[in-house]
């Protein structure tokens, strides 16, 4: 987490403390670097940028591909699961692509 992110979270918390609002968790958006902090008073989820890297994010070393955090909540828990959704299209096959022959005769051992 960058120093800028830490400062923004600190200011946000100071504002909440003045209002006496109690939250189970916090989701903040449009930082150029996704992050999650587990806290005693609930998770703090920081979403990445929808547009990806730009000149501004390059200045802070936070130029990651476009990403959003998908997370679930329930009646009993502030966060039940979390997955990063990388929004840039892959241009090459991943290492998990496996060829499965249509006909067993095509299979050569």
VEXKESE-493066 format. One record per residue: residue in three letters; x, y, z of N, C-alpha, C, O, CB in turn. Coordinates in steps of 0.02 Angstrom, whole numbers, padded with zeros to 5 digits, always signed. Atoms other than C-alpha are relative to their C-alpha. Glycine has a CB too. Example, Ala and Ser with C-alpha at 12.3 -4.5 7.8 and 13.67 -1.06 7.14 Angstrom:
<pts>
ALA+00045-00059+00000+00615-00225+00390+00045+00060+00000+00097+00059+00033-00050+00001+00062/SER-00042-00059-00003+00684-00053+00357-00039+00055+00037-00014+00110+00045+00020+00023-00071/
</pts>
This chain:
<pts>
UNK+00042-00058+00000+00000+00000+00000+00045+00062+00000+00094+00065+00036-00048+00000+00061/UNK-00041-00060+00005+00067+00170-00046-00014+00048+00058-00064+00041+00093-00013+00035-00068/UNK+00010-00050-00053+00087+00315+00074-00062+00043-00013-00097+00062+00034+00063+00046+00005/UNK+00059-00039+00018-00047+00411-00020-00064-00037+00021-00110-00007+00048-00001+00016-00075/UNK+00058+00040-00020-00172+00269+00007-00008+00001+00076-00064+00008+00102+00007-00073-00025/UNK+00003+00000-00074-00128+00264+00193-00027+00067+00026-00066+00069+00073+00070-00014+00030/UNK+00023-00066-00022-00156+00452+00210-00075+00009-00013-00111+00037+00029+00039+00056-00037/UNK+00072-00006+00016-00326+00444+00123-00042-00041+00048-00094-00018+00071-00013-00022-00072/UNK+00037+00043-00047-00383+00300+00234-00001+00032+00070-00052+00030+00104+00032-00070+00004/UNK-00003-00033-00065-00325+00395+00389-00051+00058+00004-00086+00065+00054+00071+00026+00014/UNK+00048-00056+00001-00427+00549+00339-00072-00026+00000-00116+00003+00032+00012+00044-00062/UNK+00067+00030+00003-00578+00439+00300-00021-00024+00070-00078-00012+00092-00001-00059-00050/UNK+00015+00025-00068-00568+00357+00472-00013+00058+00048-00058+00054+00090+00057-00043+00026/UNK+00010-00058-00044-00553+00526+00558-00069+00029-00010-00103+00048+00038+00054+00054-00012/UNK+00067-00025+00014-00711+00583+00471-00054-00046+00028-00105-00021+00054-00010+00007-00075/UNK+00049+00047-00028-00805+00425+00522-00003+00005+00076-00057+00002+00105+00018-00072-00020/UNK+00000-00005-00074-00751+00443+00704-00040+00059+00024-00070+00056+00078+00072+00005+00025/UNK+00038-00059-00020-00831+00615+00710-00075-00012-00005-00114+00021+00030+00020+00060-00043/UNK+00071+00011+00011-00999+00547+00650-00029-00056+00044-00090-00064+00046-00013-00016-00073/UNK+00022+00056-00042-01009+00398+00770-00032-00057-00040-00073-00094-00013-00048+00025+00053/UNK+00027+00053+00042-01051+00282+00624+00044-00062+00008+00105-00058+00006-00004+00022-00075/UNK-00037+00063-00006-01002+00099+00647-00012-00040-00064-00069-00052-00083-00023-00041+00064/UNK+00005+00038+00063-00965+00002+00487+00028-00070+00009+00073-00081+00049+00038+00037-00056/UNK-00026+00068+00000-00939-00184+00458+00060-00007-00046+00100-00054-00038-00055-00049-00021/UNK-00055+00001+00047-00817-00148+00318-00004+00061-00044-00054+00097-00044-00001-00064-00042/UNK-00003-00058+00043-00765-00017+00192+00026-00022-00068+00074-00061-00072+00046+00056+00031/UNK-00024+00011+00068-00746-00025+00003+00012+00068-00032-00034+00109-00039-00051-00042-00043/UNK-00018-00064+00031-00654+00120-00079+00020-00013-00072+00041-00068-00090+00059+00034+00039/UNK-00012+00012+00070-00629+00146-00263+00048+00048-00033+00067+00100-00007-00063+00002-00035/UNK-00043-00035+00047-00520+00209-00403+00069+00018+00029+00093+00074+00021-00033+00061-00024/UNK-00072-00004-00013-00350+00183-00329+00032-00039-00057-00001-00081-00087+00019-00030+00072/UNK-00032+00034+00057-00226+00124-00458+00034-00065+00021+00071-00095-00018+00050+00045-00033/UNK-00030+00061-00026-00176-00024-00350-00049-00032+00048-00060-00005+00102+00069+00014+00034/UNK+00048+00032-00046-00302-00146-00274+00035-00026+00062+00093-00047+00060-00037-00056-00036/UNK-00027+00025-00063-00275-00197-00093-00057-00017+00047-00112+00009+00040+00049+00052+00032/UNK+00048+00016-00053-00366-00272+00055+00038-00001+00066+00092-00029+00071-00035-00068-00013/UNK-00028+00001-00067-00329-00242+00238-00051-00030+00047-00107-00004+00052+00022+00071+00023/UNK+00044+00030-00050-00407-00355+00368+00011+00037+00066+00067+00040+00091+00012-00076+00008/UNK-00003-00038-00063-00446-00254+00523-00047-00031+00051-00091-00069+00033-00017+00074-00012/UNK+00044+00024-00053-00527-00292+00690-00072+00022-00012-00119-00015+00001+00025+00025+00068/UNK+00067-00027+00011-00675-00182+00642-00025-00013-00071-00072+00020-00093+00000+00074+00013/UNK+00024+00019+00066-00695-00262+00469+00050+00014-00055+00099+00050-00045-00064+00037-00016/UNK-00048-00008+00055-00608-00271+00301-00004+00069-00032-00056+00101-00032-00012-00053-00053/UNK-00003-00060+00041-00552-00121+00202+00023-00021-00069+00081-00040-00078+00049+00055+00032/UNK-00014+00022+00068-00560-00162+00017+00010+00061-00044-00032+00106-00046-00058-00045-00028/UNK-00017-00056+00043-00476-00044-00104+00000-00025-00072+00040-00068-00090+00070+00031+00019/UNK+00005+00021+00070-00527-00064-00286+00053+00033-00042+00076+00089-00027-00069+00015-00028/UNK-00047-00028+00047-00407-00037-00428-00036+00047-00048-00093+00067-00037+00035-00055-00039/UNK+00026-00047+00049-00434+00075-00577-00033-00039-00057-00009-00092-00077+00056+00045-00027/UNK+00032+00031+00058-00554+00032-00719+00040+00012-00064+00036-00027-00111-00070+00027-00008/UNK-00035-00018+00062-00441+00116-00847+00071-00027-00004+00101-00025-00057+00002+00074-00007/UNK-00068+00026+00002-00276+00038-00798+00052+00055+00010+00036+00109+00034+00013-00035-00065/UNK-00054-00048-00012-00108+00128-00795-00007+00063-00042-00031+00061-00099+00066-00032-00013/UNK-00003-00064+00036-00091+00311-00845+00059+00040+00027+00097+00016+00069-00067+00039+00007/UNK-00056-00042-00020+00031+00454-00822+00001+00012+00075+00054+00013+00106-00001+00066-00037/UNK+00005-00014-00072-00032+00490-00646+00024-00060+00041+00065-00052+00087-00072+00017+00019/UNK-00019+00059-00039-00013+00311-00582+00073-00018-00010+00105-00045+00036-00044-00059-00019/UNK-00071+00014+00011+00159+00295-00661+00045+00042+00046+00099+00020+00064+00018+00014-00073/UNK-00038-00043-00045+00219+00439-00550+00009-00032+00069+00059-00021+00102-00033+00068+00008/UNK-00001+00029-00067+00179+00337-00394+00021-00073+00000+00021-00106+00052-00067+00007+00032/UNK-00020+00070+00004+00236+00167-00456-00058-00047+00012-00047-00104+00034+00055-00014+00049/UNK+00059+00041-00012+00059+00100-00446-00036-00016-00066-00097-00020-00068-00049+00035+00048/UNK+00029+00009+00067+00032+00067-00632-00014-00074-00012+00025-00109-00045+00047+00027-00054/UNK+00020+00069+00011-00058-00100-00629-00054-00002-00054-00086+00048-00067-00025-00033+00065/UNK+00054+00006+00049-00176-00167-00763-00067+00014+00033-00074+00011+00094+00000-00071-00032/UNK+00067-00014-00025-00360-00123-00746-00025-00059+00042-00020-00116+00021-00049+00015-00059/UNK+00021+00053-00046-00433-00219-00599-00055+00025+00047-00055+00082+00068+00060-00025+00041/UNK+00051-00013-00051-00586-00225-00487-00001-00061+00047+00018-00116+00026-00071+00013-00032/UNK+00003+00054-00049-00610-00330-00330-00073-00022+00006-00117+00017+00022+00028+00023+00069/UNK+00066+00030-00009-00759-00447-00328+00000-00032+00069+00044-00073+00084-00017-00052-00056/UNK+00002+00030-00067-00809-00491-00150-00073-00012+00019-00119+00020-00006+00034+00046+00051/UNK+00067+00018-00023-00958-00569-00063-00008+00017+00073+00040+00018+00111-00014-00073-00012/UNK+00017-00014-00070-01045-00526+00099-00058-00045+00020-00093-00073-00023-00019+00076+00009/UNK+00057+00039-00025-01169-00618+00208-00029+00035+00061-00003+00086+00084+00021-00072+00018/UNK+00033-00028-00059-01284-00581+00353+00047-00002+00062+00043+00041+00105-00065-00038+00016/UNK-00042+00010-00059-01152-00643+00476+00072+00025-00008+00107+00035+00042+00002-00073+00017/UNK-00070-00019+00011-00988-00588+00395+00005+00060-00047-00033+00065-00095+00039-00060-00028/UNK-00010-00059+00042-00926-00426+00320+00028-00019-00069+00013+00014-00118+00047+00050+00034/UNK-00028+00023+00064-00831-00522+00184+00005-00076+00003+00033-00104+00050+00070+00032-00014/UNK-00003+00073+00001-00850-00705+00134+00050-00026-00051+00079-00080-00042-00068-00027-00015/UNK-00051+00020+00050-00739-00714-00021+00023+00063-00036-00007+00116-00032-00029-00052-00051/UNK-00029-00057+00037-00631-00602-00129+00041-00026-00059+00082-00072-00051+00044+00045+00047/UNK-00038+00018+00060-00562-00616-00307+00017+00063-00038-00026+00107-00047-00040-00049-00044/UNK-00015-00056+00044-00469-00490-00413-00025-00016-00071-00017-00071-00095+00077+00015-00002/UNK+00022+00008+00070-00548-00465-00585+00044+00044-00043+00036+00105-00045-00076+00020-00008/UNK-00045-00037+00044-00412-00415-00706-00037+00012-00065-00059-00035-00097+00068-00039-00013/UNK+00045-00020+00054-00502-00320-00844+00031+00005-00069-00004+00018-00117-00031+00064+00017/UNK-00032-00003+00066-00374-00322-00983-00006-00067-00035-00001-00119-00003+00074+00021+00006/UNK+00009+00061+00039-00400-00448-01121+00068-00033-00011+00118-00001-00028-00033+00016-00068/UNK-00061+00038+00013-00269-00585-01135+00009-00008-00074-00038-00025-00110-00002-00069+00036/UNK-00014+00004+00071-00186-00586-01305+00031-00068-00019+00033-00085-00078+00047+00056-00021/UNK-00032+00065+00013-00101-00756-01289-00032-00053+00045-00059-00036+00097+00077+00003+00010/UNK+00030+00052-00042-00160-00923-01222+00036-00007+00067+00097+00005+00072+00000-00068-00036/UNK-00031+00010-00065-00129-00958-01039+00031-00069+00003+00020-00110-00041-00052+00009+00057/UNK-00034+00065-00006-00027-01105-00980-00047-00056+00017-00028-00114+00017+00054+00004+00053/UNK+00049+00051-00019-00186-01196-00930-00041-00024-00060-00084-00068-00051-00046+00026+00053/UNK+00036+00024+00059-00251-01218-01109+00025-00071-00016+00085-00082-00024+00011+00048-00061/UNK-00017+00071+00012-00255-01406-01141-00038-00024-00061-00099-00013-00066-00015-00044+00063/UNK+00033+00029+00058-00292-01491-01305-00030-00067+00019+00005-00110+00045+00049-00007-00060/UNK+00034+00064-00011-00420-01631-01288-00026-00022-00068-00068+00013-00098-00058+00005+00054/UNK+00021+00021+00067-00444-01732-01449-00075-00016-00002-00103-00042+00046+00040-00061-00022/UNK+00071+00016+00009-00621-01747-01518-00011-00075-00006-00061-00102+00018-00028+00035-00061/UNK+00006+00072+00011-00592-01928-01566+00062-00033+00030+00118-00008+00021-00008-00017-00077/UNK-00057+00033-00031-00483-02048-01470+00053-00022-00051+00111-00030-00034-00024-00060+00040/UNK-00048+00020+00052-00403-02100-01635+00051+00055-00013+00107+00041-00036-00037-00017-00066/UNK-00048-00055+00009-00323-01927-01642+00054+00001+00054+00105+00033+00046-00037+00065+00000/UNK-00047+00001-00056-00234-01963-01479+00060-00043-00017+00051-00103-00031-00033-00024+00064/UNK-00061+00038+00014-00054-02017-01508+00040-00008+00064+00053+00040+00100+00044+00036-00055/UNK-00037+00014-00061+00042-02100-01370+00072-00016-00016+00112-00030+00029-00032-00059+00039/
</pts>
